[in-house]
């Protein structure tokens, strides 16, 4: 398996995953300095609630849909089944959050209407997320780029407009921009089409059962990932206040560059691994695993070292005095970056080859560790405790997932190091010509 043959598709996947980086950078440059710290904390809490639901939906429904739809001849039936399950889950989640909104508003120290804003994300992301996953299955990376460009560049343009007109005063201002961008992205998905002929046909119980049975295992993976993404902000909001969340989220927004990078790898790896495994091409699966893990780890170690050195300068230049406390938090978060790469890359490949149960076991224990360490760390150490708890959990889970995947795929640390060495020698040889 030669990754060079897939650089065209991969370049579109990487381009699509760099769009959140552009969006995040403009959020840092224009929005965060203009918002009161407490309002940015409120925005982070609302966004985190919505993202928890979206992460769970992807792990329970959409990612299993990709896995089975990537198999020959199953796109239509599995995509259609995923569409309806996707809608049912969002409807149920929205009703639950709505019924609990008065209680959640008291716990998180925000208003009830703020909780309801989190629910508004769900119908707006419904079509967009489903269509995105179908395009991922079909390897239409340009379509992925288009859907992400409309959302991320559209919301970025909105940030600049609000900043230019001095209209950034509260969290809702930024949320409305995200709502509009998500709506337009969903409309574009409808106009361009998904590649599925019709969704208005009956679905078979065996297909529903297959997605949900696989989703049962992968839900642990999704819960772990979703809690890593947003539970820290929610717990800090419940224990302290939105102002503390604001400073913490200033560091978290920068750290999310790591998540965007690993997501780019996952967009390409999962459906490709599924196809290789379904065809019985074991050596190519092993090669894909070794290259993906090796290159991702090297990239994230380098990035973590760079951000560790540049953190003070970054926050001083872009975010101002109110967020100087975010710099040491970012350094602490960056210690977990290479381990997140290990966890996500190895886990995604296990998922793609049909070994979701193995990845789920690791994720389940990681979830347990996080549920113990994160509340304790946040309570006793505020932002530092939360960042340390997340980093330690990632280190344990990342190493564990790597060892589990290496055993199943019959690879080793030495084999991965050898592939990295070959790649470095090849680059040096090309450079010296």
C-alpha positions as CSV (number, residue, x, y, z in Angstrom):
1,X,0.0,0.0,0.0
2,X,1.6,3.3,-1.1
3,X,0.1,6.4,0.4
4,X,1.5,8.4,-2.6
5,X,-1.3,6.9,-4.7
6,X,-3.8,8.5,-2.4
7,X,-2.2,12.0,-1.9
8,X,-4.8,13.6,-4.2
9,X,-7.7,12.4,-2.0
10,X,-5.7,12.9,1.1
11,X,-4.9,16.5,0.2
12,X,-8.6,17.3,0.0
13,X,-9.2,15.6,3.3
14,X,-6.4,17.6,4.9
15,X,-7.7,20.8,3.3
16,X,-11.1,20.1,4.7
17,X,-9.7,19.5,8.2
18,X,-7.6,22.7,8.0
19,X,-10.8,24.7,7.7
20,X,-11.6,24.3,11.4
21,X,-8.1,25.6,12.1
22,X,-8.8,28.7,10.0
23,X,-12.1,29.1,11.8
24,X,-10.5,28.6,15.2
25,X,-7.7,31.1,14.4
26,X,-10.2,33.8,13.4
27,X,-12.3,33.0,16.5
28,X,-9.1,33.6,18.5
29,X,-8.2,36.7,16.6
30,X,-11.6,38.5,16.4
31,X,-14.1,36.9,18.7
32,X,-12.4,35.9,22.0
33,X,-10.6,39.2,22.6
34,X,-13.9,41.1,21.9
35,X,-16.1,39.0,24.2
36,X,-16.1,39.3,27.9
37,X,-14.4,36.2,29.4
38,X,-17.6,35.0,31.1
39,X,-19.5,35.3,27.8
40,X,-16.9,33.2,26.0
41,X,-17.2,30.7,28.8
42,X,-20.9,30.6,28.2
43,X,-20.4,30.1,24.5
44,X,-18.0,27.2,25.3
45,X,-20.6,25.5,27.6
46,X,-23.4,25.8,25.1
47,X,-21.2,24.5,22.2
48,X,-20.0,21.7,24.4
49,X,-23.5,20.4,25.1
50,X,-24.3,20.3,21.4
51,X,-21.0,18.6,20.5
52,X,-21.6,15.9,23.1
53,X,-24.8,14.9,21.4
54,X,-23.2,15.1,17.9
55,X,-20.3,13.0,19.0
56,X,-22.5,10.3,20.4
57,X,-24.7,10.3,17.3
58,X,-21.6,9.8,15.1
59,X,-20.3,6.9,17.1
60,X,-23.7,5.1,17.6
61,X,-25.1,5.7,14.1
62,X,-23.0,7.5,11.5
63,X,-19.6,5.8,11.9
64,X,-21.2,2.3,11.8
65,X,-23.1,3.5,8.7
66,X,-19.7,4.4,7.1
67,X,-18.2,1.0,8.0
68,X,-21.0,-1.1,6.4
69,X,-21.8,1.3,3.6
70,X,-18.2,1.0,2.4
71,X,-18.7,-2.7,1.8
72,X,-19.5,-3.5,-1.9
73,X,-23.2,-3.1,-2.8
74,X,-24.4,-1.8,0.5
75,X,-24.2,1.9,0.1
76,X,-27.9,2.6,-0.6
77,X,-29.4,0.5,2.2
78,X,-27.0,1.4,4.9
79,X,-27.0,5.1,4.1
80,X,-30.8,5.2,4.1
81,X,-30.9,3.3,7.4
82,X,-28.3,5.7,8.9
83,X,-30.4,8.7,7.8
84,X,-33.5,7.7,9.7
85,X,-31.6,6.5,12.8
86,X,-29.7,9.8,12.8
87,X,-33.0,11.7,12.8
88,X,-34.5,9.6,15.6
89,X,-31.5,10.0,17.8
90,X,-31.4,13.8,17.4
91,X,-35.1,14.0,18.1
92,X,-34.8,12.0,21.3
93,X,-31.7,13.9,22.5
94,X,-33.4,17.2,21.8
95,X,-36.5,16.3,23.8
96,X,-34.3,15.1,26.8
97,X,-32.2,18.2,26.9
98,X,-35.3,20.4,26.6
99,X,-37.0,18.6,29.5
100,X,-33.9,19.0,31.7
101,X,-33.0,22.6,30.6
102,X,-34.2,24.2,33.9
103,X,-32.0,21.9,35.9
104,X,-29.0,22.1,33.6
105,X,-29.2,25.9,33.6
106,X,-28.8,26.0,37.4
107,X,-26.0,23.5,37.4
108,X,-24.0,25.2,34.7
109,X,-24.9,28.7,35.9
110,X,-26.4,29.9,32.6
111,X,-29.9,30.8,31.5
112,X,-32.5,28.2,30.4
113,X,-32.6,29.8,26.9
114,X,-28.8,29.2,26.6
115,X,-29.5,25.4,27.0
116,X,-32.2,25.6,24.4
117,X,-29.7,27.2,22.0
118,X,-27.6,24.0,22.2
119,X,-30.7,22.1,21.0
120,X,-30.9,24.3,17.9
121,X,-27.6,22.9,16.6
122,X,-29.2,19.5,16.1
123,X,-31.6,20.0,13.2
124,X,-29.2,22.4,11.6
125,X,-26.4,19.8,11.6
126,X,-28.6,16.8,10.7
127,X,-28.4,16.8,6.9
128,X,-24.9,18.2,6.8
129,X,-23.4,15.5,9.1
130,X,-25.2,12.6,7.4
131,X,-24.3,13.8,3.9
132,X,-20.7,14.4,5.0
133,X,-20.4,10.7,6.2
134,X,-21.9,9.5,2.9
135,X,-19.3,11.5,0.9
136,X,-16.6,10.1,3.2
137,X,-17.8,6.5,2.4
138,X,-17.6,7.3,-1.4
139,X,-14.2,9.0,-1.0
140,X,-15.6,12.2,-2.5
141,X,-13.1,14.3,-0.6
142,X,-13.8,17.4,-2.7
143,X,-17.4,17.3,-1.5
144,X,-16.2,17.0,2.1
145,X,-14.1,20.1,1.5
146,X,-17.1,22.0,0.0
147,X,-19.4,21.2,3.0
148,X,-16.8,22.1,5.5
149,X,-15.8,25.2,3.5
150,X,-19.4,26.5,3.6
151,X,-19.7,26.0,7.3
152,X,-16.3,27.0,8.6
153,X,-15.5,29.8,6.1
154,X,-19.1,31.1,6.3
155,X,-18.9,31.3,10.1
156,X,-15.5,32.8,9.8
157,X,-16.8,35.6,7.6
158,X,-19.6,36.1,10.1
159,X,-17.0,36.6,12.9
160,X,-15.2,39.2,10.9
161,X,-18.4,41.0,10.1
162,X,-19.5,41.2,13.7
163,X,-16.1,42.4,14.8
164,X,-16.0,45.0,12.1
165,X,-19.4,46.3,13.1
166,X,-18.7,46.1,16.8
167,X,-21.6,43.7,17.4
168,X,-19.7,41.1,19.4
169,X,-21.3,41.5,22.9
170,X,-22.6,38.2,24.0
171,X,-22.3,34.4,23.4
172,X,-25.6,34.3,21.4
173,X,-24.1,36.6,18.7
174,X,-21.5,34.0,17.9
175,X,-23.9,31.1,18.1
176,X,-26.3,32.7,15.6
177,X,-23.5,32.9,13.2
178,X,-22.8,29.2,13.6
179,X,-26.5,28.5,13.1
180,X,-26.6,30.3,9.8
181,X,-23.5,28.7,8.5
182,X,-24.7,25.2,9.5
183,X,-28.1,25.9,7.7
184,X,-26.3,27.0,4.5
185,X,-24.0,24.0,4.6
186,X,-27.0,21.7,5.0
187,X,-28.7,23.4,2.0
188,X,-25.6,22.9,-0.1
189,X,-25.6,19.2,0.9
190,X,-29.2,19.0,-0.4
191,X,-28.4,20.8,-3.6
192,X,-25.3,18.9,-4.5
193,X,-26.9,15.6,-3.6
194,X,-25.5,12.7,-1.4
195,X,-25.1,10.0,-4.0
196,X,-28.0,8.0,-2.5
197,X,-30.9,7.6,-4.9
198,X,-33.7,7.8,-2.4
199,X,-34.1,7.9,1.4
200,X,-37.9,7.5,1.2
201,X,-38.0,3.7,1.2
202,X,-38.5,1.3,4.0
203,X,-35.5,0.2,5.9
204,X,-34.9,-3.4,7.0
205,X,-34.7,-4.4,10.7
206,X,-31.6,-6.4,10.0
207,X,-29.8,-3.3,8.8
208,X,-31.0,-1.3,11.8
209,X,-29.8,-4.1,14.1
210,X,-26.4,-4.3,12.4
211,X,-25.7,-0.6,12.8
212,X,-26.9,-0.5,16.4
213,X,-25.1,-3.7,17.4
214,X,-21.8,-2.3,16.0
215,X,-22.7,1.1,17.4
216,X,-23.1,-0.5,20.9
217,X,-19.3,-1.2,20.8
218,X,-18.3,2.0,19.2
219,X,-20.5,4.1,21.5
220,X,-17.8,3.7,24.1
221,X,-15.3,5.1,21.7
222,X,-17.7,8.0,21.0
223,X,-18.4,8.7,24.6
224,X,-14.8,8.8,25.4
225,X,-14.0,11.1,22.6
226,X,-17.0,13.4,23.3
227,X,-16.1,13.7,27.0
228,X,-12.5,14.5,26.1
229,X,-13.8,17.2,23.7
230,X,-16.2,18.9,26.0
231,X,-16.8,17.4,29.4
232,X,-13.9,19.4,30.9
233,X,-15.6,22.7,30.1
234,X,-19.0,21.5,31.4
235,X,-17.5,20.2,34.7
236,X,-15.5,23.4,35.2
237,X,-18.7,25.4,34.6
238,X,-20.6,23.3,37.1
239,X,-17.9,23.6,39.8
240,X,-16.8,27.2,39.2
241,X,-18.3,29.7,36.7
242,X,-18.2,30.7,33.0
243,X,-15.3,33.0,33.5
244,X,-13.0,30.1,34.6
245,X,-14.3,28.1,31.6
246,X,-13.4,31.1,29.3
247,X,-9.8,31.1,30.3
248,X,-9.6,27.3,30.0
249,X,-11.3,27.3,26.7
250,X,-8.8,29.9,25.4
251,X,-6.2,27.2,25.7
252,X,-8.5,24.4,24.5
253,X,-9.3,26.3,21.2
254,X,-5.6,26.3,20.4
255,X,-5.2,22.7,21.4
256,X,-8.0,21.7,19.0
257,X,-5.5,22.0,16.2
258,X,-4.4,18.5,17.3
259,X,-7.9,17.2,17.0
260,X,-8.3,18.7,13.5
261,X,-5.1,17.0,12.4
262,X,-6.1,13.5,13.7
263,X,-9.6,14.0,12.2
264,X,-8.0,14.5,8.8
265,X,-6.2,11.1,9.2
266,X,-9.4,9.4,10.3
267,X,-11.4,10.7,7.3
268,X,-9.1,8.8,5.0
269,X,-8.1,5.8,7.1
270,X,-11.4,4.4,8.3
271,X,-13.2,3.7,5.0
272,X,-10.0,2.7,3.3
273,X,-9.1,0.2,6.1
274,X,-12.7,-1.2,5.9
275,X,-12.3,-1.9,2.1
276,X,-8.8,-3.5,2.6
277,X,-10.1,-5.7,5.4
278,X,-13.2,-6.7,3.5
279,X,-11.0,-7.8,0.6
280,X,-8.7,-9.7,2.9
281,X,-5.6,-7.6,2.1
282,X,-4.0,-8.0,5.5
283,X,-0.4,-6.9,4.5
284,X,-1.8,-3.6,3.2
285,X,-3.8,-3.1,6.4
286,X,-0.6,-3.5,8.3
287,X,1.2,-1.1,6.1
288,X,-1.6,1.5,6.4
289,X,-1.5,1.2,10.2
290,X,2.2,1.5,10.5
291,X,2.4,4.6,8.3
292,X,-0.6,6.3,9.8
293,X,0.5,5.8,13.4
294,X,4.2,6.7,12.6
295,X,3.6,9.8,10.6
296,X,0.9,11.1,13.0
297,X,3.0,10.6,16.1
298,X,6.0,12.4,14.6
299,X,3.9,15.3,13.4
300,X,2.2,15.7,16.8
301,X,5.4,15.5,18.8
302,X,6.9,18.2,16.7
303,X,3.8,20.4,17.0
304,X,3.6,19.9,20.8
305,X,7.2,21.0,21.2
306,X,6.6,24.1,19.0
307,X,3.5,25.2,20.9
308,X,5.1,24.6,24.2
309,X,7.8,27.1,23.3
310,X,5.5,29.6,21.6
311,X,2.5,29.6,24.0
312,X,3.3,32.8,25.9
313,X,4.0,34.7,22.7
314,X,0.9,33.3,21.0
315,X,-1.5,34.4,23.7
316,X,0.2,37.8,24.2
317,X,0.0,38.6,20.5
318,X,-3.5,37.3,19.7
319,X,-5.6,37.1,22.8
320,X,-4.4,39.8,25.2
321,X,-3.9,40.1,28.9
322,X,-7.2,38.4,29.9
323,X,-6.0,35.1,28.5
324,X,-2.4,35.1,29.7
325,X,-3.4,32.4,32.2
326,X,-4.3,30.1,29.2
327,X,-0.6,29.7,28.1
328,X,0.5,27.3,30.9
329,X,-2.8,25.4,30.5
330,X,-1.9,24.9,26.8
331,X,1.6,23.6,27.6
332,X,0.0,21.0,29.9
333,X,-2.6,20.0,27.3
334,X,0.2,19.6,24.7
335,X,1.8,16.8,26.7
336,X,-1.2,14.7,25.8
337,X,-1.2,15.5,22.0
338,X,1.0,12.6,20.8
339,X,-1.0,10.2,22.8
340,X,-4.3,11.5,21.4
341,X,-2.8,10.8,18.0
342,X,-2.0,7.3,19.0
343,X,-5.4,6.7,20.4
344,X,-7.4,8.2,17.5
345,X,-5.3,6.7,14.7
346,X,-5.0,3.2,16.1
347,X,-8.6,3.2,17.3
348,X,-10.0,4.4,13.9
349,X,-8.1,1.7,12.0
350,X,-9.4,-1.0,14.4
351,X,-12.9,0.4,13.9
352,X,-12.4,0.2,10.1
353,X,-11.3,-3.4,10.0
354,X,-14.2,-4.5,12.1
355,X,-12.4,-4.8,15.5
356,X,-14.6,-2.1,17.1
357,X,-15.0,-4.4,20.2
358,X,-11.3,-4.2,20.9
359,X,-11.2,-0.4,20.5
360,X,-14.3,-0.2,22.6
361,X,-12.8,-2.1,25.5
362,X,-9.9,0.4,25.7
363,X,-12.2,3.3,25.3
364,X,-14.4,1.9,28.1
365,X,-11.6,1.8,30.5
366,X,-10.4,5.2,29.3
367,X,-13.9,6.5,29.9
368,X,-13.8,5.1,33.5
369,X,-10.4,6.7,34.2
370,X,-11.5,10.0,32.8
371,X,-14.7,10.0,34.9
372,X,-12.6,9.5,38.0
373,X,-9.7,11.9,37.2
374,X,-11.5,14.8,35.6
375,X,-13.9,15.7,38.4
376,X,-11.2,15.3,41.0
377,X,-8.7,17.3,38.9
378,X,-11.2,20.1,38.2
379,X,-12.3,20.3,41.8
380,X,-8.9,20.5,43.4
381,X,-6.9,22.2,40.6
382,X,-9.5,24.1,38.4
383,X,-8.1,24.5,34.9
384,X,-4.7,23.0,35.7
385,X,-6.3,19.9,37.3
386,X,-8.7,19.4,34.3
387,X,-5.9,19.7,31.8
388,X,-3.7,17.4,33.7
389,X,-6.5,14.8,34.1
390,X,-7.2,14.9,30.4
391,X,-3.5,14.6,29.5
392,X,-2.9,11.6,31.9
393,X,-6.0,9.8,30.6
394,X,-4.9,10.3,27.0
395,X,-1.4,8.9,27.8
396,X,-2.9,5.8,29.4
397,X,-5.5,5.3,26.7
398,X,-3.2,6.1,23.8
399,X,-0.5,3.6,24.8
400,X,-3.1,1.0,25.6
401,X,-4.9,1.4,22.2
402,X,-1.6,1.3,20.4
403,X,-0.6,-2.0,22.1
404,X,-4.0,-3.5,21.4
405,X,-4.0,-2.5,17.8
406,X,-0.4,-3.7,17.2
407,X,-1.3,-7.1,18.6
408,X,-4.4,-7.5,16.4
409,X,-2.7,-6.2,13.2
410,X,0.5,-8.1,14.0
411,X,2.8,-5.0,14.0
412,X,5.3,-3.6,16.4
413,X,7.0,-0.4,17.5
414,X,10.1,-1.5,15.6
415,X,8.2,-1.9,12.3
416,X,6.7,1.6,12.7
417,X,10.1,3.0,13.4
418,X,11.6,1.3,10.4
419,X,8.9,2.8,8.1
420,X,9.6,6.3,9.6
421,X,13.3,5.7,9.0
422,X,12.7,4.8,5.3
423,X,10.5,7.8,4.8
424,X,13.2,10.1,6.3
425,X,15.9,8.6,4.2
426,X,13.7,8.9,1.0
427,X,13.1,12.6,1.8
428,X,16.8,13.3,2.4
429,X,17.7,11.5,-0.8
430,X,15.2,13.6,-2.8
431,X,16.5,16.7,-1.2
432,X,20.1,16.0,-2.0
433,X,19.5,15.3,-5.7
